[in-house]
Amino acid sequence: MSSTTNYILGVYDDEDEVLHAVSEVKSKGIKIEDVFTPFPIHGLDRAVGHERTRLPIAAFMFGVLGLTCALSLISYTMVFDWPMIIGGKDFFALPNWIPVTFEGTVLFTAFGLVITFCISNNLYPGNQPDLLDLRITDDKFVMAINVDKNKKVSADDIKKALKDSGAIEVNVK
């Protein structure tokens, strides 16, 4: 969120109120930028209209990368670089490599997902959070509406819609 953008904030006390208010405000043709809550609310992402996350696809891709890297490393070291006969087994003993390939898959998936999550949410060292209202980290629920993206609806109509939906206060930032 840019600091030069104007937002109208509706502050709510209860998670049920904000969940009901999202559908009520959207039914009036107002586009909601985001809803900030101190804890997750089941169903809020669908109510606001967020797309389904693509993190499971990224997890699969990182897992395949980890499996490929683990198998490549083991096959290079055990077959080509330094072949050793261990316990009378073949150089290319795939069943013996299963624990290492599993751990490589899990390692790449875990680190890859953490890095992907941090990048997609702008969580990197030195980044300052966009806190529109300090109370969202404690006990309030804030619905942020971008005034510039709601050209068809006036700011006064947005404020009235937020008040009618149960907001305890309406602020302009």
Residue pairs with C-beta under 8 A, 6 or more apart in sequence:
1 7
1 33
1 130
1 132
1 144
5 146
5 147
5 148
6 146
6 147
6 148
6 172
6 173
7 33
7 132
7 144
7 145
7 146
7 147
7 172
7 173
8 144
8 145
8 147
8 155
8 158
8 159
8 162
8 170
8 171
8 172
8 173
9 132
9 133
9 142
9 143
9 144
9 145
9 170
9 171
9 172
9 173
10 21
10 25
10 142
10 143
10 145
10 162
10 163
10 165
10 167
10 169
10 170
11 133
11 135
11 140
11 141
11 142
11 167
11 168
11 169
11 170
11 171
12 18
12 21
12 140
12 141
12 142
12 143
12 166
12 167
12 168
13 140
13 141
13 168
14 141
15 37
15 39
15 41
15 141
17 141
17 165
17 166
18 35
18 37
18 41
18 44
18 141
18 143
19 41
19 43
19 44
19 47
20 165
20 166
21 143
21 162
21 165
21 166
21 167
22 32
22 35
22 44
22 47
22 48
22 143
23 47
24 161
24 164
24 165
25 32
25 143
25 145
25 161
25 162
25 165
26 32
26 47
26 49
28 153
28 157
28 161
29 152
29 153
30 145
30 150
30 153
30 157
30 158
30 161
31 145
31 146
31 149
31 150
32 48
32 49
32 143
32 144
32 145
33 144
33 145
33 146
33 149
34 48
34 143
34 144
35 44
35 48
35 141
35 142
35 143
35 144
36 132
36 133
36 136
36 141
36 142
36 144
37 44
37 136
37 141
37 142
38 136
38 137
38 138
38 139
38 140
38 141
41 141
55 113
55 116
55 117
58 112
58 113
58 116
59 109
59 112
59 113
61 112
62 108
62 109
62 111
62 112
62 113
62 116
63 105
63 106
63 108
63 109
65 108
65 112
66 104
66 105
66 106
66 107
66 108
66 109
66 112
67 101
67 104
67 105
69 104
69 108
70 97
70 100
70 101
70 103
70 104
70 105
71 97
71 101
73 104
74 97
74 100
74 101
75 92
78 84
78 91
78 92
78 93
78 97
79 91
79 92
83 91
84 91
85 91
86 93
89 96
117 123
118 124
131 137
132 142
132 144
132 173
133 140
133 142
133 171
133 173
135 142
136 142
143 162
143 167
145 158
145 162
147 155
147 158
150 158
155 172
159 170
162 170
163 170
